[in-house]
Amino acid sequence: MRITVITTWFPTDVAPSRGSFVVRDTLAIARHADVRLIHLVPPADDDGSRRLVHDGIDVLRIPMDPKRPDQVLRASRALEHAVRGADAVHSMAFSSLLPLALRRPDVPWIHTEHWSALTTPATLPRPAQLGLPVLRHLLSLPDRVTAVCDFLAAPIREVRAARPTAIVPCIVEPGEVVPRRDRRDGSLRLVSTGGLIDRKDPLLAVDVLARLVERGVDARLEWLGDGPLREDTVRRAAERGVSERLVLAGSVPGDEVRAALARADLFFGPTKADNFFVSAAEAIVAGRPVVLGATGGQGEYVQPQVGALVAEQDADAYADAVLEVDARTRNLGAQEIADTIGDSFSTRTVAAGYRDQYERLLHGSSDHHAAGSTGAARAAGAPGTDGAGDPTAGPVVDVIIACHTPERPVGRAVASVLDGNGELAGVTVVCHNIAAAEIAAVIRPEHRDRVRLMEHHDSYRSASGPFNAGIRASRSEFVAILGSDDTLAPGAVRSWLAVQESTRADFVITRLALGSATAGVPTPAVRAYRRGLVDLVADRLSYRSAPLGLMRRSLLESTGIELVEGATIGGDVAMVTRLMATWRTAYDRGGPAYVIGEDAGDRVTYVVRPMQEQLGFFPDLLDAGWFAALPAAARRSIGTKLLRIHVFGAVFYREDPAIWTSRERTDLAAITAEVIARAPGCLEPLSRADRRLVDACLNPEVPATELIAAAQDRRHHGRPATLIPREPRFVLDREAPLRFMAASLAVRHLPRLQGAVSGR
């Protein structure tokens, strides 16, 4: 595979640090492809060289000033000849789109974008802000686009609509983690890395340093990086009396950055906006907690236990956050902090992400369709109970089953995969806090050699941990999860793969049934006879609350999307909603079902718990950066579902007024109000009966008997109060009862007919 990278950002002798991210990405791509690079070098960076090898990368330089239309045209003509022989063109950085827009490559074209102005246009000069709405439509031209995070992907997807936009993160390579220093000297050492520019807000950093000192903290700040605000920063430090506590080290090489992180207690970055904030990720990987500005993609990887995000550029707010994070992370080891990211952004991970994008770009779909004749052999050769075997071998689909007791019908679940789907699927059973031998004993003897058993130990009762462990251990192209008391109808996996092949989806939602394959579950309520890819809003996908079906493993690995570990309820809701909102998703409406078992007495879904636990998964969704970046219509749709299914359901199953303590009512009101605030418009399609229940949820003073009666009353379907919204103009809204119920009935009754029509 021959890839030609085209970029306007790349190091030269004049600008040696320019485009370091392009160098790292290109070297990652070179792990799996023959790469050459064309540098469209702007005048300010031009050192006069035209052919060279940089870190093993073959480079051709073509002069181009992006502000000069004549030079853009000349570069476009030159590129026509320069890209000959390539299997694909990979442009990087927004300005590299200009010449390719004039003369589109004759080969498949993928583009990688990092530009912060797409997410924070206010950082541009006023004339550029006016032109951005037009310019950004250049992003609709490539066949595929990758962004480093969901925060950046959101505005790109607005332009590209249904055209593929995927996430391939920045490279942050794990390395040696230096233990945290002894704090007996009582000082607090802060470090920051970034340009001395307005967006990084070094002046506020000085103010925060001064505020900490005013509070009696022996704080010091080392800032690595240079820029136009250097003199202003020095002047501000003198004015605030902290000059001796501030070190402006200037631009330093990578080894000096790592040394500075090693001697620091906490990374402090009061950025106004960042798409990914590589420096912050580097700090976490180095084992240091972080306090950062909240605007940007950093919210997608900073875990609450190792950092804080501050939503306002205010010195007191940052000082509070620094002291709070420092206090609660004092006893966290460096490796514990680093493990919250691990190798999620490693060169290996990014290389795998790009390789997957190239396969999709060049071949349209993966090679699983060619594996039918070898699938059974691959499944039979899957690693055995001792976990040995070739880690790269295995079936096309790895079905992960989590089981914590031999009393669950795990043997039946395994049989449903291997007897009805085993030609393309293998099984990994993750034994949760139990010896593998105990679970192996209840698996049929003829299946034991075809099942991989692995043990997973943690302190939770939640299945999220073992499911995540099984997915991380898999090497198959696709993964699926299966409850130990659930089953797959014969042919389900083959049907998923057929849908994936025809749609090129990254996530294929399976049809659900309850108890038996014929008892269809009417969610999600997709459009009647909908084929191909489905849409979160138009097809009401958010009503699917578990990631059941086919998931592309490399994307899970590269994006870090996983179940919430420790969550006893709803640990899968944020994951599946994010998959459906940000991945290409298809629905196998007419295929064999995933059958939910009804014979498990300890299924946690049905246990009534305190409201904070029952709905404790809401913050993992509502507070996430990817959720905030979704279009308003998507947030509205998700909010309506959270109220209709989770909040209303939690009330309905609490029929005893004694359960409704003052604390429970206060928690219910707060949770309900948070959904309404984060998902504007979510109340509009709800029926009048629904709104009566919402009103009762929001007001703890309403008697518990009235709350319970409202929850029961809304389920008396067919009456005007359950069909008509409070505002009649929403009566035909997609989420309103009339259309929602009609679509649900269609999903329940049409799948077998549709399957017959499609010949399955």
N, C-alpha and C positions, 0 to 999 in steps of 0.2 A: 504494500500500500504506500503510495507516494503522495505526500502532503506538502503543499506549498503554503507557508504562513506569510501573510502580508500584514505589515504593521507600520504605523507612524511612530511608535514608541520602541526604542531599542538603544542600548548603550553605544556611545562613540567616545573617542578620546576627548572631545570637547565636553560631553555630558555623560560621564562614566556611570552614573547611577540611574540614568533614564531607562524606564521600561524593564526594570529588573523582574517584574512579575511576568513579562512576556518571555524572558529568558527561561525562567523556571518552568512555565507552562510548555514551552517548546521542547525543553529537555525531557519533560514528562511524556510528551507525545512521541518523542524519539525512542521511547522504550518499546513502542509497538509499531512504529512506522518509519519509513525513510523520509526525513524532513529536510527541506531547504527553506530559507527565509528571505523575503524581499523587504528591505527596509526603505520605506518612503520617507527619506530623511529631510526634515525641515531645515531651512537655512541656519537657524541658530545652533543646531546640533551637528552640522555637517563638518566633518574633519577632513574631507577630501578623498577618503578611501571609497572604492567602488566594489571590490571583491575581497572578501576576507573570510576567515574562519574564527568564530567567537565561541569559546567553550565547546568546541566540537561541532558547532552549527555552521553550515555553509550559508554565507550571507551575500546577497547582491543588494547594493544600495542604488536607489533611483531618487534623485533630488525632487522634492515636491513641497511647495509652500501651500498648505490647505487654504490660505486666504487668497491665493492667486488662481483664478479660474483657468488661465492659460497653462499654468503648470500642472493643475489637476488634469486637464485634457491631455497634456503631453505624457503624464504618468499613466493615464488610462491606456493610451496607445502602446506604451512600452510594456505594460502588464500583459497585453494580449499575446505578445511573443514570450514573455518571461515565464508564464505559467504553463507553457506547453509541456506535455509529458506528465503533468500532475493528474492523480486520480480525484483529488478534491482540493479546493482552495479554502483556507482557514484565515479569515481576516480577524485582526485584534485591534481594538481601540476605535472609537467612533469615527475619527477623521479618515481612517483607512477605507470607510465605505464610499467616500466621495468619488474616486476614480472608478471603482467597481460599479457604481450606480450608472455611470456614463456608458460603460461597456461591460455588461454582465459576463462573468466567466462562462465558458462552454461546459464546464464540469460542475458537479455538485458543490454547493457553497455553504459553509458554516461560518458564523461570526461569533466572537466572544467579546462581551461588553463589560467595562468597569466604570464608565463615566458617572461621576457623582452628580453632575448637573441634571441627569434624568430624574433623580429622586429629589434633589434640592435645587431647583432652577433659580432660586433667589441668590445663589452664590455666583451667578453669572452677571456680567455687566448688563445694564438695561437693554441695549440694542440686541444683545444675544438672547436675552429672555424672550423678546418679541419674535425672534426667528426660530426659537426652539420647537414650537408646535409643528412647524413645517419640516424642519430638519429631522426631527425624530422619526418621521415616516420612512426615512432611509432604512430603518430597522425592519421594515416589512419586506425588504427585498431578499435577504438570504433565505436559503431553504430551511436552515435551522439556526437558532441563536442560543447561546448559553450565557447565563449571568452567574455571578458569584454567590448570590443569595436571593431569597424570595423577596426581600425588600427592594432590590433592584429589578427583579424579574417582573414585579407588578406593573410598573409603567411600560415596560417592554411588551408585556402581554396585551396591554390596552391597544397598542399599535398593531400588533401581529394577529390579534384575535385568535382564531383556531390554529394558526401556523405554529409549529413546535417551538417552544421556549423551555429550555431545561436548565437545571442548576448543576454547575460544576464549580466547586468552591476554589478559593485561593489556596495556594500551597503554603502550609505551615508545618514544616518537618519536625517531628518529635526528635529529641536528642537527649543527651545526658541531663538529668534533672538534679540540680544542686540543692542539697537540703537547706531549709530556711535557717537564717542566722539566729543566734542567741539574742534575746531581746532584753537582757538584764541591764543594758545601759540606759533603757528608758526612752530611747529616741525612736522616731518614726521616719524611715527612709522611703521617700516616694520617687518613682521614676516614670518618665513619659518619653515616648518616641514619636516624632512627627515634625513636620515643617512648622516653623514659626510664622504661621499664616493665620488669617482671621478665622477660618473654618475650624482650626484646631484650638483656638481661643487661649493662647499662652498668657494673655493679660489676665483673664479670669483665673488661670492657674496660679499666678502670683497672688491674686487677691485671696484665693483659698488658702495658700500657704500662710499668708499673713493672718488670716482668720484663725487658723489652727494655733499659730503662735500666741495670738491674743487669748486663746482658751487654755494656755498653759502647756501646750504640746511642744515637745522638742522635735519639730518637724523640719525636714530638709527635702529639697526637690532637685533631682538631676534630670535635665531635659536634653535628649539627644535629637539633634536636627537643627536646621538653620532656615533662614528665610527673611523676608522683608520686615518683619516685626521684631527683629533682634534688638535694635536700639530702643524701641518702645518698651520691650520687655525689661531691658536693663534699667530703663528710667522708672518704670512702674515698681520694680523691686526696691530701688533706692527710695522712692516716695513712701513705700510701705514699710521700710526698715528691715527688709529681709534679704538684702544683697548677699550677705555672707552665708545665707542658707540656700541660695540658688546657684546651681552650676549649669551653665549653658555650654554643653560639650561640643556643639556643632555636629555636622554629619560625620558619622563614624562607621567603620566596617562592621560586618555581622558579628565577628567574634567579640568586639567591644560592646555591642548591644547585649549579647548574651552575658558578658561579664557584669554589665550594669544591672541586668535583671537579677543576677545571682546575688548581688550585694543589697538589693532592694527588699523592702517588706511588702510593698504594694504598688501596683501599676495604676497611675492616675491619668486619665485622658478626658478632659472636659470638652470633647469635640461637639461642635454644633451639628455636624452631620457626617456620616461615613457610610459607604456602602457595605464594607466588610470589616474594616478596622483590623488589618493584618497585625499591627503592633500589639493590639490587645490580645488577639489569639496567640501570638508568640509568647506573651507574658503568661497566659494560662498554661500553655504547653511547657513553659519553663517552671511552672509550679508556684506562681505568684497570684494572689487575689487581685481583683480589678474593681475600680470605680470609674464609670464611663458615662458620657452623654448618651441619652436614650435613643436619639434619632439615628437609625441606621440598621444594618443587618446584624450588628453585634448581639442584639437581643435573641437571635436564633441559636447562639451557641454559649452564651454566658449563663451558666446554671446559677440559681439563687444562692446555693450554698457557697459559691466561690466569688461572688461579686454583687454589684448593684448598678443599676442604670438610673440616671438622674434626668428627669424630664424638663427641668428649667435651668437656664444658665444663671444660676444664683450662687454666690459664694457660700452663704450659710447652708443652702441645701447640699452642696457638694461637701462642705466640711462635716456636716452631720453624717453623710453617707460614708465618708472616709473613716470616721471614728467608729461607726457602727460595723462596717465590714471588717476593719482591723480587729475589733473586739471579738467578733464571732468566728473569725478564721484563725485566731492565734494558735489554736491547737490542731489545725489541719496541717498534715504533712505536705511537702511539696509534691510528692508523687500522687497523693490523693487529689490534689488540685489539678495536676496535669492529666490525670485519668478521665476527668470530665470531658475532655476533648479527645485524648488518645491519638490515634492515627486517622481520625475522621478527615483531616485535611492534608494527609501525607502525600508525597509524590506518587506513591503507589496508588492511593485512592483516586487522586486526580487523573492519573494516567488511565486507570480503569474507566473513569467517567468519560474521558474523551474517546477512548476506544469504543465504548458503547455508542457514543454519538456518531462516530464514523461508520460503524456497522449499520446503524439506522439510516444514515445519510446515503451510503453507497448501495445498500442491499434492500432497503425498504422495510424489511423485517428481519428478525433473527433467523438462525439456521435450525430452529427447533423443528420445522416442518420436514427437514431431511433426516431427523433422528428417529422417525417412527420405526424403521427396521432394526435399529440398534437399541431402542429404548429399553426393551426387556432385558437385554444383556447388560446394559449399564445399570439398571436397577438391581439385577442379581449381583453385580459386582460392587455394590455399595458397601461402605465400611460396616463391619460387624459390631457386636456388642462391646468389643474392647476398644472401639474407636480407632482401630488401626486402618491402614489402607492409604491409597493415593488420594490426597486432599483435593486434587484437581478433577478426579473422576467422580462420576455420579449421574443421576438421572437428569432429565430436562427440568423437572419440577421436584423440589424437595418439600414434602408436606411435614410440617413441624407439629407435633402433638405434645402438649404439656400435661403431666400427670403427677399427682402428689400422693396417691394411694392406690393400691391394687384393687380396692373395692369399686373404683370407677370402671366402666366397661371399655377399657383401653384396647383390649384384644379385638373387640368388635370394630372400633375405629380403625385400627391397623388393617384388619381384614378388608374393610370397605375401600381402602386405598389400594392394597396390593392385589386383591382379587378382581376389583372392578376397574382399576386405573393403573395397575402396576407396570404396564408396558411403557409408560412415559413418566411415572412418578415413583419416587422412593420415599421412605419414611424415616424421620428422626424423632425418636421419643425422648423428651427431656424429663428426666426423673427429678422432681422438685423436692428437695430435702428428704430424699429417700434413696436407699441403695438400688442400683440398677437391677440387681438380681431379683429383688422383690417384684419389680414391674415385669421383668422378663418372664417370670413364672406364670403370668396370666395372659401372655401372648401365645397364640397357637404355635405348636412346635414347628409346623411347616413354614411359619413366617419369621421365626427368630433370626435365622441367618440372613434375612433380607432387611432387617431393621437395624438402624444405628441407635444405640442407647447411650445417652450421655447424662451425667449427673450435674445438677446445678443446685448450689446451696446459697440461700440468703435468709434474711430475717423476716420475710414477708409471706403472707398467705396468698398474695396476688399471683396470678398466672403470667403477668406481664414479664417478670424477670426471666423465667424459663423460656418463654416464647422468644424474647430478644436474644437470649443466649443461643438458642437453636438457629435463629436467622443469621447471627454473626458467624456461627461455625459452618454454615452451609457454603458450598462452592457451586451450587447449581445456578443455572441462568435465571430461573424463577423460583420463588418460594410461596408457600401458602400455609396458613395456620388452621388447625383443626382441634376443636375441643375434644377431650377424652371421652365424653359421652355423646358426641355427635358422629355422623357418618357422611360419606360422599356416595351419592347414587352412582351406579356403574356408568362409566363414560364421561363423568363430570370433567376430569382433567383434560381429556382429549377435546372436549367441547370448548373449554376455556382457551386452549391453545389455538383452536380454529378461529375463535373470535379475535384473539391477539394477532394472529397472522393476517387476518383480513383488515384489521383496523390500525395495526401498529401501536396498540395501546400499551401503556406501561402498567396499568392496573385494570384487571378485568373483574368486575363485580359478579359474583355467582348468584344464581337464583336460590332463594331460601325456601325451605319447607319446615313445618313443625310437626314432629312425631313420625310422619310418614312422607314419602316423596310426593304424594298426591295432595297434601295439605299445604298449599302455597301460602307464603307470607306476602302480603300486599305492599311491601316496601322494597326499594324506593318506587314511588308512584311516577314512573317515567311516562313520557308521551306514548300514546297508543301506536303500536307497530314501529316504534323507534328502532332503527338499525344503525350500526356504526358507533361512532363515539357519542358519548352523552355529556350533558352539561350540568354543572352543579345546581344552577338556578332553574333552567328550563325543565330539567328532569327530576327536580326535587331530591337530589342525591343525598342531601344531608340527613335524610331519614334512615339511611343505612348507618348504624352505629358501631359496626365492627368491620375490620379490614379482612373480610372473608372473600376469597377468590385468589386470583393470580397477581403476584407482585414481582416487578423486576428487581432482583436482588442487588445489582450493581448500583441502582439509583437509591435504594435504601441505604446502602453503604456510603455513597458519596454525599448524600444530603443529611445523613444522621437522623432521619425520621425513624422513630421507634415508639413502642408502647411506654406508658408512664409506669415505671417500676414502683411497686409499693401501693399503687392505687387498688383498693379492693373493689371499687365500682367505677366504671367509666374510663379505665386506663387506656381504652382503645379509641375513644370518641375523637380526641384531638388528632390522633394519628390518621384515622380513616378520613376525617373531614379535610385534613391538609392534603392527603393523597388525591382526593376527588377534586379539590379546589385548584391544585397546582400541577397534577400529572394528567397526561392523556388517559382518559378513562372510558372503558366500554362496559356494557352490561350484557351478560349472557342470558337474555330473557327467556329463550326457548330451550336452554340446555338442561341436562340432568341436574338435580338439586343438591345443595348442601342441606342435609337434614339435621335439624336441631333436636337433640335427644331430650326427652321429658322424664327420664327415669332416674335422674341424679338428685338425691335428697339434699345435698349440701351445696347446690349451685348458688353462688353468692349473689347473683342477680336478683334473686327473689327474697333476700333477707332485708328486713326493715332496719335501717341504721339511723344514727343522728343525722340531721339535715346537712351539717358541715361535711360529713363523710359521704352521705348519699350523693350530694352534688359537689363534692370537693374537687372533681375533675374540671369544673368550669374554668378556673383560672388558667389551666394549662392550654386552654383554647382561647379564651377571651383576652388574656394578657399577652399572647404571642405576637411577635412582630409580623409574621406572615398573615395572621388574621387581620391585623390593622391595615395591612397593605391590600387586602381584597377590595374589589369594587363594592360600592354601597349595596347593590342588589344582592350580592353574595352574602354579605354580613346580615342583611335583613332576613334572607331565607334561613340562614343558620340560626339566627335568634328566634324566629318563629318556631322552628323545630325544637330548640332547647326548652322553650316554654311549654309547647304542646305535648311533648313526649316526656321530658325529664322532670320539669317542675310540676306539671299537672299530675304526672304519674306518681311522683313522690307524695303528693297530697292524697291522692285517691287511695293508696294502700295504707294510709294512716287513719283508719276509721274510728279509732278509740280516742275520744277527746282528751283523755288523760295523757296521751303522748305529747299533746301540744302544749308544752311548757312555755314560759315566757321566753326562754333562750331559743327554743325551736322556732317560735313565731318571729323573733327578731332576726334570726339567721335566714329564715325563708324570705322575709321582706327585703333584706339586704341583697340576697342572691338574685331575686326577681328584678329588683331595681337595677342591678349591675347589667343583667342581660339587656334590659330595655335601653340603658344608656349606651352600651357598646354596639348595639344593633338597631340604629334608628329606623323606625317604620315597622318593626317586627310585630307590633300590636295590630296593625291595620287589617290584615286578612282574618284575624280571629273572630269567631262568632260572638254574638251577644252573651251567650252562656259562658264562653271562654273569658270574655272581658269581665264578667261578674266575678269569676274565680280569680283573675288577675288582681282586681280591686281588693279582694279579700286577702290575697297573698301579701299585698303591699301594706296592708293596715293591720298591725298586730292587735289592735283594739277590737277588731271584729271577732265575735265569739267563735270558738273552735267548732261548735255545732254548725254555724253558718258556713264556715270554710269547708267543712266536710260535705255539707249539703250541696254547695256550689260545685265541688269536684264530682259528685255523683250525678248532679243534674245535667252537666255538660255531656254526659255519656248517654243520655236519652236521645239518641239520634233520630233525625227525621222531622223534628219539630222546628218551627221557624226560628226559635231562639238559638238552635244549634246549627242553623244553616246560613243565617244572614249576619254579616258583620255589623258592628255598631254604626259604622258609616256605610250606608247602602252602596255607595259608589265603588266599594271594593268587593261586591258580591261575586263578580266574575274574575277576581284576582286568581292567579295560578295557585296560590297557597290557601285561598279561601275554601270553605267546606265543599261547595258544589263541585268545583273542578277537581279538588283534591280527592274527594270520595269517588268520583267517576273514574279518575285515573287509577286509584287503588283497586277498584273492582276490575278494571281491565287487566291490571297486572296479575290479579288472582286467577282470572278465568281464561286469559288469552295465551299463556305460555305454551301449553301443549299444542294448541292450534298453530301457533307461530313456528314451533319446532317441526310440525308436520309439513308446513309450507316450505321450510328451508331444507327439508330432506334429512334432518338429523335423526 
